Every structure is written in C-alpha cells, then in structure tokens.
Amino acid sequence: MEFLHAYMAPIMFLGLIVFLLMGFSVAFSLAACGLFFGYLGVEIGLLPATLMQALPLRVFGIMANETLLAIPFFTFMGLILERSGMAEDLLDTIGQLFGPIRGGLAYAVILVGAMLAATTGVVAASVISMGLISLPIMLRYGYDRRIASGTIAASGTLAQIIPPSLVLIILADQLGRSVGDLYKGAFIPGFVLTGLYLGFILLVTLWRPQWAPALPPEARSIKEDDGTPGLRSLGVLFVLSVGTAVAFAYSRPANAPTDETIVVSMCVGVGVAFALSVLNRLLRLKLLSRMAERVTFVLIPPLALIFLVLGTIFLGIATPTEGGAMGAVGALAMALARRRLSMKLMRQAMDSTMKLSCFVVFILLGSTVFSLSFQGVDGPKWVEHLLTSLPGGQLGFLIVVNILVFLLAFFLDFFELSFIVIPLLGPVAEKLGIDLVWFGVLLAVNMQTSFMHPPFGFALFYLRSVAPHDDYKDRLTGKTIAKVTTGQIYWGAVPFVVIQIIMVGLIIAFPNMVSGGLGKKAEMDTTNIQLEVDKPDYGNKEDDANKLFAPDAGASGAAAGAPGASAPAEEDPMEAIKRALEQDKKK
C-alpha cells in the first residue's frame, strides 16, 4: 500500500501505455484507465470518494465549450471544397504556370498544398485530392516516385500548421490560450516551412534534374495564338499587385501585428489584380494573356475565402468559431457557383464531419476522465518534478520534450498527443517561464511529423490508398506506368521529416518567428504605482485641519479629531492599507 501511495502516478501512466499497446481505442483506453485507477485510489484511501462527483461537471463543460465548434465548421468547409473541384483547378492552372521549369509540378503541388491548408485545414482532404489529381501527371512525365510521393504527402501536412488548423484549435483548448493567438503565431512559421519545401525541390532539380523534369511543350495547354505562354502580361500584373500590397503594408502603423499586415496587404494586392482582370475582360482590352486571366480567376476564390476566414479572425472581427462558420458558408457558395453542390455532396460532407467531430469529442471525454484521476494522485506534480529537474533549464526542457513528442508520434497521431501529452507539458512549460502560445506552435510543428514518418504516418496511408498498386497503362500517352510501392512512399517522406525537424530548431533559435505575428500588448509597470489621497476639506477651519495632521500623537484610544487627541503624522497611504489588512487578518 505504501508503494501504491508513493508511485500511483507513474503506475497509472504505465497502465495507459499497456492499454494502448494492447490495441484498444485511445478514447476508451483513457476512460477505462482513469476510472480503474480512480476506483483503486478511493479504495486504498488515496483519493476522496467525492472526487469522481466532479466528472459530470467536466463532461458538461466540454459539451458547452464553444471553441470546439470550430472543428466541425472547418472540417465541413474543407470537405466541401475538396469535392467542389477547387483543388483540381488550382493544380491544373499552377501546374501549367510552372510547367516550363524543372520541378514545376512539384512547385505547383507545394503551393497548392499551402493554399488548400489555408482554406481547408484538413490533412486527409489535401493529401487525397493532390494524390488523385497530381500523382498520375507526375508519374506520366517521369518524376521520381520518391520525390513525387514525398512532395504530395508533405504538402498535405501543411494543413496542420497553416491556419485554420484543427490541431491548433485542440492545442489552444488544452493549453488554455486563445485560438486566435495560436493562429497568429503559426502564420509565419507555416509559410517559412512552405519555403523550405520549395528550397528542397530546387536542390533536387540542381542535383538530380532527371528526377523532376519540366513539362514537355505538348503538355502545356494554356498558350496564346502565336504559341507563346503569355507570361509577360502575367508578370506585369504580378508586379502591380505586389507593389500595391507592399505600399499598403508600409502605410500601416508601425505597431500593427505582422500577421494582420500580411493578410490585409495580400487582400489589397489580390483585389487590384482581380479588378484589372475584370476590367480587361469587360472592356475587351486584350491587355492580359489567357494565362494571366486564368491564374487570376482561379486563384481569387480561394484567396477570398482565406481572407473571409483568417482575415476576419486576425482583424478581430470574428472569433475562430465564427470564422469557421463564415468559411463553411463561403465553401457552400463556391461549390454552388461551380455547380457542384448537390444533396449527395452535402450528405457525404456532413457524414464525414460528424464522424471526425465525434472522434475528437470522445477522445476529449476519455482524456478528461484520465486527467481527473491523474490530478487526484498528484500526477502533474510528478511530471513537473521529473521535467524541471532536467539539466539545461528551458533549453534542456525543450530538447527533451521535442525528442519525446517526436518518438511518441511514431505510434500516436496528433489528436492523441494533444489530449494525452500536452496537458502534462503545458503547466511545466509555464512554470519555466515559456510562453505557451510559442510552445504550442513549436509542438504543432513537431507533431506534424506524426503524419509523415513510418510506420503509422496517416498522410502516408492516405497517399497509399490513392496511389497505383499495380502497373497501369496511361490513358493519354498509352505507355505502361509502373506502380508506386509502399517503400517508395516511406523513403520519399524522409527528407521532408528532416525539414520539419530543422523547422523545430529554427523556431527554438528564432522565437520571434512566432511572437512577431502577435500584437504588442501594453505592459503595466507595477513598481511605480502611487496612490494619492486628498486631505479632507474642513472649510476654513485651518487650525482644526492642522490639528488633525499634527505630528504629536494624542491620548491613546481617543477618537481622531476629538479634543485633546490628534491623528498620527501624515503617512504613506499604502502603509495604511497594509496595516488595515494586517488588522483584518488578526480579527
């Protein structure tokens, strides 16, 4: 019994690991482990029986949490967009734009992945869409299978770090921070990671150009009548829109948050490009090429949706939940405009949304049962003592935690990590003086690897489900295309996992990458607070007032201002407040 009293917390944690290794569902493993050890703790006298009476209140608290409403909204939005053909149009247009250069299709996949991430926030939708659309084209034109599969899987995982991300909503809830703050903090790191992916493809094209060839001329369908690609007018339009956006950004106040400035400036630049394209078409000026018009009109709807969701959140117009609702309405409008909206599409999207939302809520309920018992046996104190005693202070803690999360991600997905590990790490990080918004973004980038590395990377499974299992004949060229093996998908993911680890190091080395997107909060200097109290006004009786504040003390116990009594010398009001508080304590 003494052993159980002393080591109940680590025994409980090991029990959870045993449950998971036996193959039980995570949600039910958490709940069963919490109930079992809670009952055991009550029986041996370690826990009060009234502790478990708090469980219903916790469950109702979860059901009343409005922040979690953003999950079904963003999931529904992503599924509607994925089935409305937006990804197909984006990949086709940007693939044609970058087709003439080496690695053009890979660049297109990464850029479209970032755009889908900023509109859908759902990894499965992004990976499956790009796997179905772009993988056959990349195989058709001779891309290395490892590069093609790794690029598609990694680009899909950008939906986890680029807002509106589902994992950031969960992390904000578990860390007790605002979803909007985590969105702002993750905005810059998400696009830096996209730039690192693009840089890797550039290195591949320089080192092994045959692995990522350019599209042949016959595959470039968007051309002018004279056979030119029409990139000159697109370049002019791009320069005009970027110049307008930059000029607007410099006109913003110096203390404006970086993420807000970027989103609003992008909106202004895109609006200029769209207005010029509409005028060119309505007035038949023929100043823009087919490529320029196609790129503009294909990119505008998703960019408008990005501003509708992220712009309203960053500007403080809407909460993340309200932004998700507006995004869902915008996705329905886009599907309706493309004439893709049907009852079958709605039924499929709502069915998938319900399944994912129930999955998240059940894990959250199970983790609540587990955490109630774990806190009752002083589990957080055990974890805190274990992690704060590490050498190296904050840096040592961050290194150990990131290694731990990286290793656990081999076996657990990001939902499970968020509900099991994050509630244990958050209080320790806060006690060490680490900003929890920065810490949440750092862990989100780290947990992104859970989608990518073998053997349980979900992005790899999604891609495996749509990649060809057998050799097949290409319908366009008539050539036999070899299948994509599971080993090729796994090896293709390795370089991108390394890039994600490098990104974790960059965030630790340059914390302003996260905090630079947050607004500057006004700080109050509590060291120079002064309390000024006016002397009581007794009319013209200056003598009485002087007696009241006279330095000579009157008889003990006499009332202030009474004959023969005088108040003590004028003193610091703060000292008087302290003395009054001490007297209240004695009473």
Secondary structure, 3 states (H helix, E strand, C coil): CHHHHHHHHHHHHHHHHHHHHCCCCHHHHHHHHHHHHHHHHHHCCCCCHHHHHHHHHHHHHHHCCHHHHHHHHHHHHHHHHHHCCHHHHHHHHHHHHHCCCCCHHHHHHHHHHHHHHCCCCCHHHHHHHHHHHHHHHHHHCCCCHHHHHHHHHHHHHHHHCCCCCHHHHHHHHHHCCCHHHHHHHHHHHHHHHHHHHHHHHHHHHHHCHHHCCCCCHHHCCCCCCCCCCCHHHHHHHHHHHHHHHHHHHHHCCCCCCHHHHHHHHHHHHHHHHHHHHHHHHHCCCCCCCHHHHHHHHHHHHHHHHHHHHHHHHHCCCCCHHHHHHHHHHHHHHHHHHCCCCCHHHHHHHHHHHHHHHHHHHHHHHHHHHHHHHHHHCCHHHHHHHHHHCCCCHHHHHHHHHHHHHHHHCCCCCHHHHHHHCHHHHHHHHHHCCCCHHHHHHHHHHHHHHHHCCCCCCHHHHHHHHHCCCCCEECCCCCCEECCCCHHHHHHHHHHHHHHHHHHHHHHHHCCHHHHCCCCCCCCCCHHHCCCCCCCCCCCCCHHHHHHHCCCCCCCCCCCCCCCCCCCCCCCCHHHHHHHHHHHHHHC
